[in-house]
Amino acid sequence: MLNIEYRHSGDVKKGPNVRRNVLMMKSYLQNLVKEMREAGISAEYIDSVASNEKNSVLINGKTVQEVIKGLKLMMLEDDDHCDYGTSGKLVTIGRPVLEWDQDIVEDIPDVTMKNAISKVYADIRADKI
């Protein structure tokens, strides 16, 4: 069972370098949990108000930062992309996809969040074997 808890104190103003505000983050996490359930993964979303702490996402009791500590997250190389027959070159403007302000959990990139969830899920499955 994956427990994804979003602890927040209220709505964070969305700045130019922040991907989501609190309402968007709630919706994002609820959609992730919904997708996991549809895929047959036991998951639960918990929304809690913690007024004296900075906002955080916990996966089975660990913050995302704790989960991904020590992991090396990488984007696919040009030869590894799935768009066979296309240029394979992704044109982006702005900061790198994996870059985020770890003091603002709402800024976490989708790929980083999904890697954190995958790591916890893999650890759970490894314990069952």
C-alpha positions in Angstrom: 0.0 0.0 0.0 1.3 3.4 -1.0 0.3 6.3 1.2 0.9 9.6 -0.4 0.4 12.4 2.1 0.4 16.1 1.2 1.1 18.3 4.2 0.5 22.0 3.6 -0.2 25.2 5.5 -2.3 26.9 2.8 -2.0 28.2 -0.7 1.5 29.1 -1.8 1.7 31.9 -4.3 2.8 30.6 -7.7 6.0 32.4 -8.7 7.8 32.3 -12.0 9.9 29.3 -10.9 7.2 27.3 -9.2 5.3 24.6 -11.2 2.2 24.4 -9.0 0.3 26.1 -6.2 -1.3 24.1 -3.3 -4.6 23.5 -5.2 -2.8 22.3 -8.3 -0.6 20.1 -6.2 -3.6 18.5 -4.5 -5.2 17.8 -7.9 -1.9 16.5 -9.3 -1.3 14.0 -6.4 -5.0 12.9 -6.4 -4.7 12.1 -10.2 -1.4 10.2 -9.6 -3.2 8.1 -6.9 -6.2 7.6 -9.3 -3.8 6.3 -12.1 -2.1 4.0 -9.7 -5.4 2.5 -8.5 -6.5 2.1 -12.1 -3.3 0.1 -12.7 -4.1 -2.2 -9.7 -1.7 -0.6 -7.3 -3.1 -0.1 -3.8 -2.6 3.7 -3.1 -4.2 6.3 -0.9 -4.1 10.1 -0.9 -4.0 11.9 2.5 -4.5 15.6 2.7 -3.3 17.2 6.0 -2.9 20.7 7.2 0.3 21.4 9.0 0.4 25.1 9.7 3.8 25.2 11.5 5.8 23.2 8.9 6.9 23.8 5.3 4.8 22.1 2.8 5.9 18.5 2.0 4.9 15.3 0.3 5.4 12.1 2.2 5.4 8.7 0.6 4.9 6.0 3.2 6.1 8.4 5.9 9.3 9.6 4.1 9.5 13.0 2.4 10.2 12.9 -1.4 13.7 14.4 -0.6 14.5 11.5 1.7 13.3 9.0 -0.8 15.3 10.3 -3.8 18.5 11.1 -1.7 21.3 9.2 -3.3 19.4 8.4 -6.5 20.8 9.6 -9.8 17.9 10.7 -11.9 18.6 10.9 -15.6 16.7 11.8 -18.8 16.7 9.4 -21.7 19.6 9.7 -24.1 18.8 10.7 -27.7 19.2 7.1 -28.9 16.8 5.8 -26.2 13.8 7.9 -27.0 10.5 6.2 -28.0 9.6 8.5 -31.0 11.1 6.4 -33.7 11.3 8.2 -37.0 11.2 11.7 -35.4 14.1 14.0 -34.8 14.3 13.0 -31.1 15.4 16.5 -30.2 13.3 18.1 -27.5 13.3 21.9 -27.7 12.9 23.5 -24.3 13.1 27.0 -23.1 13.9 27.7 -19.5 15.4 25.6 -16.7 16.2 21.9 -17.0 13.3 19.5 -16.4 15.0 17.8 -13.3 15.9 21.1 -11.6 13.6 22.2 -8.7 13.6 24.2 -5.5 13.6 21.5 -2.9 12.3 24.0 -0.3 9.1 24.3 -2.3 7.6 20.9 -2.9 5.0 22.3 -5.3 7.9 22.9 -7.7 8.8 19.2 -8.0 9.0 18.0 -11.6 6.6 15.2 -12.6 9.5 12.8 -13.5 11.1 13.3 -10.0 7.8 12.6 -8.2 7.1 9.5 -10.2 10.7 8.3 -9.6 10.2 8.8 -5.8 6.9 6.8 -5.9 8.5 4.1 -8.0 11.4 3.8 -5.6 9.0 3.3 -2.6 6.9 0.9 -4.6 9.9 -1.1 -5.6 11.2 -1.2 -2.0 7.7 -2.5 -0.9 7.8 -5.2 -3.6 11.3 -6.2 -2.7 10.3 -6.7 0.9 7.5 -9.1 -0.2 9.9 -11.4 -2.1 
